């Protein structure tokens, strides 16, 4: 198989990054890569998906990993995995025997080890320039579930119609489940026994970088977790700051201790992001230098500064995100700069996972959330045409059409785009440019 053939398979089968922004995977493949990385750091608290999936399907995932290495002519294929994932490590070591190109790099249990810029430095010693892409350093990074989807597309001719999701927090039976794309958040939570709090809040993704949704939302190709919390949980208050009030609090309380900067993972890799200087500038409307504002574009929003570092409980990440979004809407792009030398103190500024869980008030929810791959009934699937970066797919079905699970219902458009497929068999109930709604066939 060559690069164009693999790229076409991935595009036709709708494969995108299974976490984060959902970058179409075929667009990431490049023969400029001499190292490819399998990201099994899973740094967000409570998420258990990647370690469990890789443990259970190590042979399939590493077969796909080796295929990608072969197609790209990569010299190294490195599994980046936390040293505490002993069962997964054992499964990988057994499966690796068939693939000499694959090696393993064990990572410390720290946050945010899953950030690809951090992972690349840890596993290869290479520093991605501020605002740059991993491929500039000859590296491609792949999510565990993404590689599993590649395996299923290449060797089983199966498009992406399902998503693995960790369901945790205030639920009866925390677990990780394989569910149809387009299934409602409410119905997925019911698979875990339902909520155990009267006024639930739904956090989609990890507690550090996830965003709030509601029970009427749906599963997409990038939904990695649903964390149910009570409305009065401290984390809910922290993740919903009033920006105007947050800035006034900063003006009165920020003592310029610079802990937010000292613990910033990107700053420690030489990126020009200094939250303490930004806080000083924005809280006093100081525009003598625009650098503190422009440099917010280099922030990865990992939330270390806001959720862990600040002794005053201020909101640097949220305020920076507000400014960053404003700059982007105004067409401002990150300047081209080179990274400074990696901080000699970086090793001592890592955030221990266990301490982070306690700091977030989530220790009581830190369960095993065992992986269950049994199928589940889905009566209505609302499948979005845009579940990825790039051009949305265009619906190719009409109201009243009968469709089968796996059938293409959205066709990739020109530019960066992928196909979208039906996740259940049934009848098309509604079609818009934004989504296709399918009602399940009776008996399915």
URJONOR-V564576 format. One record per backbone hydrogen bond with DSSP energy under -0.5 kcal/mol. NH is the residue of the N-H (numbers start at 1). CO is the residue of the C=O. Records with the same first field share a line. If there is no record, write none. Layout:
NH: CO ; CO
//
This chain:
6: 2
7: 3
8: 4
9: 5
10: 6
11: 7
12: 8
13: 9
14: 11
15: 10
16: 14
17: 23
22: 19
25: 15
26: 15
27: 24
28: 25
29: 25
33: 30
34: 138
35: 138
36: 76
37: 140
38: 78
39: 37 ; 142
40: 38 ; 80
47: 44
52: 48
53: 49
54: 50
55: 51
56: 52
57: 53
58: 55
61: 57
62: 58
63: 59
64: 60
65: 61
66: 62
67: 63
68: 64
69: 65
70: 66
71: 67
72: 68
73: 69 ; 70
74: 69
75: 34
76: 34
77: 101
78: 36
79: 103
80: 38 ; 78
81: 79 ; 105
82: 40
83: 107
85: 82
86: 84
89: 85
90: 86
91: 87
92: 88
93: 89
94: 90
95: 91
96: 92
97: 93 ; 94
98: 95
99: 96
102: 99
103: 77
105: 79
107: 81
110: 108
111: 351
113: 110
115: 112
119: 115
120: 116
121: 117
122: 118
123: 119
124: 120
125: 120 ; 121
126: 120
128: 126
132: 129
136: 133
137: 134
138: 135
139: 134
140: 35
142: 37
144: 39
147: 143
148: 144
149: 145
150: 146
151: 147
152: 148
153: 149
154: 150
155: 151
156: 151 ; 152
157: 153
158: 152
159: 157
160: 13
161: 159
163: 179
165: 177
166: 224
167: 175
168: 166 ; 226
170: 228
171: 169
172: 194
173: 192
175: 167
176: 370
177: 165
178: 372
179: 163 ; 177
181: 161
182: 219
183: 180
185: 217
186: 215
188: 184
189: 185
190: 186
191: 187 ; 188
192: 188 ; 189
193: 190
194: 189
196: 170
201: 229
202: 213
203: 201 ; 227
204: 202 ; 211
205: 203 ; 225
207: 45
210: 206
211: 204
213: 202
217: 214
219: 183
223: 220
224: 222
226: 166
227: 203
228: 168 ; 226
229: 201 ; 227
231: 199
233: 230
236: 233
237: 233
238: 234
239: 235
240: 237
243: 241
246: 242
247: 243
248: 244
249: 245
250: 246
251: 247
252: 248
253: 249
254: 250
262: 258
263: 259
264: 261
268: 264
269: 265 ; 266
270: 267
271: 266
273: 271
274: 272
277: 274
278: 274
279: 275
280: 276
281: 277
282: 278
283: 279
284: 280
285: 282
286: 281
287: 285
293: 290
294: 290
295: 291
296: 293
297: 294
298: 295
299: 296
307: 303
308: 304
309: 304
310: 305
313: 310
319: 315
320: 316
321: 317
322: 318
323: 319
324: 320
325: 321
326: 322
327: 323
328: 324
329: 325
330: 326
331: 328
332: 327
337: 130 ; 335
340: 270
343: 268
346: 343
348: 345
349: 345 ; 346
350: 347
351: 111
352: 350
353: 109
356: 352
357: 353
358: 354
359: 355
360: 356
361: 358
362: 357
365: 362
366: 363
367: 365
372: 176
381: 438
382: 182 ; 380
383: 381 ; 436
384: 382
385: 434
386: 434
387: 385
389: 22
391: 416
393: 385
394: 411
396: 409
397: 409
400: 428
401: 398
403: 426
406: 422
407: 404
409: 420
410: 420
411: 394
417: 415
419: 11
420: 410
422: 407
426: 403
427: 439
428: 401
429: 437
430: 437
432: 435
436: 383
437: 430
438: 381 ; 436
439: 427
440: 379
441: 425
444: 441
//
